[in-house]
Amino acid sequence: MTEYLYMKSPDACYVKEFDAEVLESGEDYVILDKSAFYPEGGGQPTDTGYLKWNGGEARVVRVSKREGGRHYIEGDAPPAGTEVHGTIDWEHRYGRMRAHTSQHIISSVVWDRWHAKTVGNQLYENRARIDFHPLKLTEEDVKWIEEECNRRISQKIDVKIYELTREEAEEKAGVERCNMELLPKSVKKLRIVQVGDEICPCAGTHVKNTSEIGTLKIIKKENKGKMRTRITYELV
């Protein structure tokens, strides 16, 4: 199994280059002993970038946690045992870090006022869309959400990343707030991302401080079914 370096702390999310060993090599993929690449999941797209080694180079086009952690590549795959140097496409990664941290803030704002859960999300570079349920919003509500998110962002809050047992997380964050029922019962330790008072299990990459997010601007509100509302926003 690949050790994902960004999981350890907010600082670790900023690792742009790393050295690793190839554990397994296939026709169009390699599995590494460690990696700073984010594997697709949780609404956050995969990182891309390059792997270089003595006498070769390949582009990483997709990373998946399945089957041990496959890094799918374009080009010839280095054989098992090869020492490689990885480089992430940083501009894409950093934009998604900003978007992911802002998603935690808007989800917290909506939960605090309406007790509506985040039931779907998709992150892009410097923008995102989030589905909430049960929720129906007026234009005034949307304006209030935008203002409250930007108020919290402007407080320059440090983002914390740490581990809790499942029981500790359920006690601190609440089973309902964090959709704990969706996590397999076999998961006993959870990676926690905390932004201010908001505590949520999350395996994504995040900025170290909300001051890095910028200004959140809601650009669309959509009805996606009975009491299900989608909010799309960008960071400017």
C-alpha positions as CSV (number, residue, x, y, z in Angstrom):
1,M,0.0,0.0,0.0
2,T,1.2,3.5,-0.8
3,E,1.9,5.9,2.0
4,Y,0.3,9.2,1.1
5,L,2.5,12.0,2.4
6,Y,-0.2,14.8,2.4
7,M,-2.2,12.9,5.0
8,K,0.1,13.8,7.9
9,S,-0.5,17.6,8.5
10,P,-1.4,20.8,6.7
11,D,2.3,21.4,6.0
12,A,2.5,18.0,4.3
13,C,-0.2,19.1,1.8
14,Y,2.4,21.5,0.4
15,V,4.9,18.8,-0.6
16,K,5.4,19.4,-4.4
17,E,8.2,16.9,-5.0
18,F,9.2,13.6,-3.4
19,D,11.4,10.5,-3.9
20,A,10.0,7.0,-3.9
21,E,10.6,3.4,-4.9
22,V,8.5,1.5,-7.4
23,L,6.9,-1.5,-5.7
24,E,4.9,-2.8,-8.7
25,S,5.0,-2.0,-12.3
26,G,2.3,-2.7,-15.0
27,E,1.7,-1.8,-18.6
28,D,0.3,1.6,-17.8
29,Y,0.8,2.1,-14.1
30,V,3.2,1.9,-11.1
31,I,2.6,1.5,-7.4
32,L,5.0,3.5,-5.2
33,D,6.0,3.0,-1.6
34,K,5.0,6.7,-0.9
35,S,3.5,9.5,-2.9
36,A,2.5,13.1,-2.6
37,F,-0.1,12.7,-5.5
38,Y,-3.7,12.9,-4.4
39,P,-5.8,9.9,-5.6
40,E,-9.2,10.8,-7.0
41,G,-12.1,10.6,-4.5
42,G,-14.3,12.6,-2.2
43,G,-15.3,15.0,-4.9
44,Q,-11.6,16.0,-5.4
45,P,-10.0,15.2,-8.8
46,T,-6.7,13.3,-9.0
47,D,-3.4,15.1,-9.0
48,T,-1.3,14.9,-12.2
49,G,2.4,15.5,-12.8
50,Y,5.6,13.6,-13.6
51,L,7.8,10.7,-12.5
52,K,11.4,10.8,-13.5
53,W,14.2,8.3,-13.0
54,N,17.6,7.5,-14.3
55,G,17.1,7.2,-18.0
56,G,13.3,7.8,-18.1
57,E,10.3,10.0,-17.6
58,A,6.6,9.5,-17.6
59,R,3.5,11.7,-17.1
60,V,1.2,10.8,-14.3
61,V,-2.4,11.2,-15.6
62,R,-4.5,9.6,-12.8
63,V,-4.0,8.2,-9.4
64,S,-6.3,5.7,-7.7
65,K,-6.3,4.2,-4.2
66,R,-7.6,1.0,-5.5
67,E,-5.4,-2.1,-5.9
68,G,-2.7,-0.7,-3.6
69,G,-2.5,2.8,-5.1
70,R,-2.0,2.9,-8.8
71,H,-0.3,5.8,-10.5
72,Y,-1.5,5.6,-14.2
73,I,1.1,7.0,-16.6
74,E,1.7,7.9,-20.2
75,G,5.0,6.5,-21.3
76,D,7.1,3.4,-20.4
77,A,6.7,2.3,-16.8
78,P,9.9,1.9,-14.7
79,P,10.4,-1.6,-13.4
80,A,9.9,-2.5,-9.7
81,G,12.8,-1.4,-7.5
82,T,13.4,1.8,-9.5
83,E,14.0,5.0,-7.5
84,V,11.8,7.7,-8.9
85,H,11.4,11.5,-8.3
86,G,7.8,12.7,-8.4
87,T,6.7,16.3,-9.2
88,I,3.1,17.5,-8.9
89,D,1.3,19.9,-11.2
90,W,1.2,22.4,-8.3
91,E,-1.1,25.1,-9.8
92,H,-3.9,22.5,-10.2
93,R,-3.3,21.0,-6.7
94,Y,-3.2,24.3,-4.9
95,G,-6.4,25.5,-6.5
96,R,-8.2,22.4,-5.3
97,M,-6.7,22.8,-1.8
98,R,-8.3,26.3,-1.7
99,A,-11.6,24.9,-3.1
100,H,-11.7,22.0,-0.6
101,T,-11.1,24.1,2.4
102,S,-13.8,26.6,1.3
103,Q,-16.2,23.7,0.9
104,H,-15.8,22.8,4.5
105,I,-16.6,26.4,5.4
106,I,-19.8,26.7,3.3
107,S,-20.9,23.2,4.5
108,S,-20.4,24.4,8.1
109,V,-22.3,27.6,7.5
110,V,-25.3,25.8,5.9
111,W,-25.4,23.2,8.7
112,D,-25.2,25.7,11.5
113,R,-28.2,27.7,10.2
114,W,-30.4,25.0,8.5
115,H,-29.0,21.7,9.7
116,A,-28.8,20.6,6.0
117,K,-26.3,17.9,5.2
118,T,-23.7,18.0,2.4
119,V,-24.9,15.1,0.2
120,G,-22.7,15.7,-2.8
121,N,-19.9,17.8,-4.0
122,Q,-17.4,18.3,-6.9
123,L,-14.3,20.3,-6.6
124,Y,-12.5,22.1,-9.5
125,E,-9.7,24.6,-9.6
126,N,-10.9,27.6,-7.7
127,R,-14.5,26.7,-7.8
128,A,-16.9,24.0,-6.5
129,R,-20.5,22.8,-6.5
130,I,-22.2,21.4,-3.4
131,D,-25.6,19.7,-2.9
132,F,-27.4,20.1,0.3
133,H,-30.4,18.3,1.8
134,P,-33.0,19.1,3.1
135,L,-32.6,22.7,2.0
136,K,-34.6,25.3,0.0
137,L,-33.1,28.8,-0.3
138,T,-34.3,32.3,-1.2
139,E,-32.0,34.8,-2.9
140,E,-31.6,36.5,0.4
141,D,-30.5,33.2,2.0
142,V,-27.9,32.8,-0.8
143,K,-26.6,36.4,-0.1
144,W,-26.3,35.6,3.6
145,I,-24.4,32.4,3.0
146,E,-21.9,34.2,0.8
147,E,-21.4,37.0,3.4
148,E,-21.1,34.6,6.3
149,C,-18.6,32.4,4.4
150,N,-16.4,35.4,3.6
151,R,-16.7,36.6,7.2
152,R,-15.3,33.3,8.4
153,I,-12.6,33.2,5.7
154,S,-11.4,36.8,6.7
155,Q,-10.8,35.6,10.2
156,K,-7.6,34.0,9.0
157,I,-8.3,30.7,10.8
158,D,-5.6,28.0,11.0
159,V,-6.6,24.6,9.5
160,K,-5.7,21.7,11.7
161,I,-5.2,18.0,10.6
162,Y,-5.0,15.2,13.2
163,E,-6.4,11.8,14.0
164,L,-9.3,10.7,16.3
165,T,-10.8,7.4,17.1
166,R,-14.2,6.9,15.6
167,E,-15.8,7.2,19.0
168,E,-14.0,10.5,19.7
169,A,-15.0,11.9,16.3
170,E,-18.6,10.9,16.8
171,E,-18.6,12.7,20.2
172,K,-16.9,15.9,19.0
173,A,-18.4,16.3,15.6
174,G,-21.7,14.4,15.8
175,V,-22.7,11.3,13.8
176,E,-25.3,13.2,11.8
177,R,-23.3,16.3,11.0
178,C,-20.4,14.3,9.5
179,N,-22.3,11.5,7.8
180,M,-20.6,8.9,10.0
181,E,-23.0,6.3,8.9
182,L,-21.4,6.3,5.4
183,L,-18.0,5.2,6.8
184,P,-17.5,1.5,7.1
185,K,-17.7,0.2,10.6
186,S,-14.2,-1.3,10.1
187,V,-12.7,2.2,10.1
188,K,-11.6,2.8,13.6
189,K,-9.3,5.8,13.2
190,L,-10.2,8.9,11.3
191,R,-8.2,11.8,9.8
192,I,-9.9,14.9,11.0
193,V,-9.8,18.3,9.3
194,Q,-10.7,21.2,11.6
195,V,-11.5,24.7,10.4
196,G,-12.4,26.8,13.4
197,D,-15.1,25.0,15.4
198,E,-16.0,22.8,12.4
199,I,-14.7,19.2,12.8
200,C,-15.0,16.7,9.9
201,P,-13.5,13.4,8.8
202,C,-11.7,14.1,5.5
203,A,-8.9,12.7,3.5
204,G,-8.5,15.7,1.2
205,T,-5.8,18.3,0.8
206,H,-6.2,21.7,2.4
207,V,-4.6,25.1,2.8
208,K,-3.0,26.0,6.2
209,N,-5.0,29.1,6.8
210,T,-8.3,30.4,5.5
211,S,-6.6,33.6,4.4
212,E,-5.3,31.6,1.4
213,I,-8.8,30.9,0.1
214,G,-9.6,34.4,-1.3
215,T,-13.2,35.7,-1.7
216,L,-16.1,33.2,-2.2
217,K,-18.7,34.3,-4.8
218,I,-21.8,32.2,-5.3
219,I,-22.7,32.1,-9.0
220,K,-25.6,29.8,-9.1
221,K,-28.4,28.2,-7.0
222,E,-30.3,25.2,-8.5
223,N,-33.1,23.0,-7.4
224,K,-32.0,19.4,-7.8
225,G,-35.0,17.6,-6.5
226,K,-37.2,17.5,-3.4
227,M,-35.6,19.8,-0.8
228,R,-32.2,19.3,-2.5
229,T,-30.3,22.5,-3.4
230,R,-27.1,22.8,-5.4
231,I,-24.8,25.8,-4.8
232,T,-22.1,26.6,-7.3
233,Y,-19.4,29.1,-6.3
234,E,-16.0,30.4,-7.4
235,L,-13.0,31.8,-5.5
236,V,-11.8,35.2,-6.7
